[in-house]
Amino acid sequence: MNAYLAQIRMTLRLTMRDKSVVFFNYMFPLIFFFIFGQVMHADQGGSGLQVVTMVLSLGILGGGFFGAGMRSVMDREANILRRFKVAPITPGPILVSSLVVGLVTYLPLVVLVLVLAKVMWGMPIPENLGSFSLFIVLGVIAFRAFGGIIGAVVNSMQESQIIIQILYFPMLFLSGATFPLGIMPHWLQKLSDFIPATYLVRGLTNILIAHGSIFANRQAAGVLLLTGVLGTFLAFKLFRWEKDEKMKPSAKLWVIAVMAPFFVAGAWDARSDDNIAKEKIAMRDMERGHALLIRDARLVIGDGHVIEHGGLLMRDGKIVDVYDGTAPDPKSVKAEPIDAAGKTLMPGLIDTHVHLGSPGGIYEQPTDYEPAEKTMPRELAAYLYSGVTAVRSAGDATADVLKVRQMIASGERLGAELFIVGPLFTAAGGHGTEFAENLPEMMRAGFNAEFLRIPKSPEEARKMVAELKTRGVDGIKVVLEGGWTGHPMPRLDLTILRATVEAAHAAKLPVICHTGNAKDVADALDAGVNGIEHGSNRDVIPDALFARMKQMGTTYDPTLSVMEGLADTAAGKTDLLDRSLVQQVGPKKLLDATKRAIASPQYEEMRVAFRAGHAGLELGKQNLAAAYRAGVILVTGTDAGNFQVIHGPAIHRELQLWIEAGIPPGAALQAATGNSARALGAGDRIGMLRKGYDASVLLLNGNPLKDISATEQISMVIFRGEHVDRTELFNQQ
């Protein structure tokens, strides 16, 4: 033990006297710290943690390859190691002292970088400081052991430089140490799984940015630990005291042996895209941490109030402040300025009634229909493209929407936030059951199991609600629909309806109800539902029912878009598919095929059915106007996924139909933001421009309070603080 301690003390003294060590250990990384910080605007938040990760990784790589690897070769060639040969020590003290001194001289850089980042950029100290510190230790040991094995197998400084350069530069540029992996092509990210430094950078990224623990990063930590042990063991076995002791060329293969843990881990990771998904999430977290200051805009708050000239500051995905009047200087709040003179800033729009499992049209070939794991993320991207930052699935295959909700919530994919009500509680043979009639029999049972609930008794209904609560739905949807002219349907038993509503409320789940006429609305209110969907397009809803809705706080979602879509389809009109935003987001093959189908004699029977079964857009407008006059809480849903109601842009047409119905623009916008957010149970964090709320906002070229069509003139979409690149939304992998 004395030999180890003596060697460590001596190596430490010699190291600290070496000016090159001081430069490369401290000055060199700090140069990159300031360069990266300036280029990546670390003072504006978000990227500061990425800069710290990159600089610390560079320090570990440099210390391992040059501080340990090349230094050991220099000592042997200068006959320094030869002097120890006559002393009664083994290679152990020399190798251990190299590891310990490398760690001791590196730790001040870690502290210095963290302090500078906090003072200069306001970056918080890592949450998991213990995990962060332990991972740093593992990284230093692993790469100094890596350098040690290189020093053991090369025969000259020239050989060491060649091997180090071959290994160092790929690790430098392909691991995320200098360029974030998230910006690299998919195939290159796959290749990076086989590069040792990737596990160092990935671990630091997950701990610093994703706030993960050492356990959550156990694969990277385990690989680094194994490399440190294996590299030190091999360096001990292959240790040479004198430069005249030459190694065979084949000995250099031991370097590959040290890399074996990384190759095994890379092969394991190549089976899936989990690591690529984690990189996307880390990149997204970094982007959402960026500070933005929107200045000189008109602010539509979301609760009916308007600030004619103001600004908004966002940071770390949240609204930090809302300004009535001139916003502060961007430098004083360390934010990127966005000039918005003549523009309107408002909360992101919300569509409370969509069906992601249906495309909004019809394809000509069955093979054109893609699986839900492809179509649903794309549809949520289409919503975000259209300025819709939250949607509610009101009837889809539950397993599919739960999966895509997690994908969006984690940040793996970028799209509108997803809320889920469903499956549909309906009667046997009732509305909702007809959708499976055209499916092959082998698929029908599986579809119905995820799309429908057909309780035969109140007790069975309660059990179904409890099961859905455990699965994580955000609400329950019930159907009261007796069919339409020429197509009667069984209606849900009212005793079962009441049991369903009571069970849902006991589980703190809201209940929305699909209704077809005024009687359905009355029965739904008697059962105590939280929201009425569609209302009635077949008869006038009495003022007394709207008065009850106001008293009970029940929301009203008229879904005028689907009424118009079905009416136009029945009339053979396809103008809705030619709207600009629809053309931008709708799959071209779908739009073209739907136009041909609507005009085709082959679908005349369908058009006749639509004409007979869906009386009225004008009646829907009339009922909406009555609800507004009665003071009912209005929310905006489109029933997107039905004919000619394309996912994404439909909300804009819905708002225009509301204005045609006589609803003031301010009230319509409040319905599409603050009111709808409360209906989703998220009114405490979305739907308004308010301090502490999610920074999910929409910047418009124009004033929708004067011309509601301005909602389609989108200047910018910001989702949870991230400035959305709308052109790339449909290129996500």
Secondary structure, 3 states (H helix, E strand, C coil): CHHHHHHHHHHHHHHHHCHHHHHHHHHHHHHHHHHHHHHCCHHHCCCHHHHHHHHHHHHHHHHHHHHHHHHHHHHHHCCHHHHHHCCCCCHHHHHHHHHHHHHHHHHHHHHHHHHHHHHHHCCCCCCCHHHHHHHHHHHHHHHHHHHHHHHHHCCCHHHHHHHHHHHHHHHHHHCCCCCCHHHCCHHHHHHHCCCHHHHHHHHHHHHHCCCCCCCCCHHHHHHHHHHHHHHHHHHHHCCCCCCCCCCCHHHHHHHHHHHHHHHHHHHHHCCCCHHHHHHHHHHHHHHHCCCEEEEEEEEECCCCCEEEEEEEEEECCEEEEEEECCCCCHHHHCCEEEECCCCEEEECEEEEEECCCCCCCCCCCHHHCCCHHHHHHHHHHHHHHCCEEEEEECCCCHHHHHHHHHHHHHCCCCCCEEEEEEEEECCCCCCCHHHHCCCCHHHHHHHHHHHEECCCCHHHHHHHHHHHHHHCCCEEEEEECCEECCEECCCCCHHHHHHHHHHHHHCCCCEEEEECCHHHHHHHHHHCCCEEECCCCCCCCCHHHHHHHHHHCCEEECCHHHHHHHHHHHCCCCHHHHCHHHHHHCCHHHHHHHHHHHHCHHHHHHHHHHHHHCCCHHHHHHHHHHHHHHCCEECCCCCECCCCCCCCCHHHHHHHHHHHCCCCHHHHHHHHHHHHHHHCCCCCCCCCCCCCCECCEEEECCCCCCCHHHHHCEEEEEECCEECCHHHHHHCC
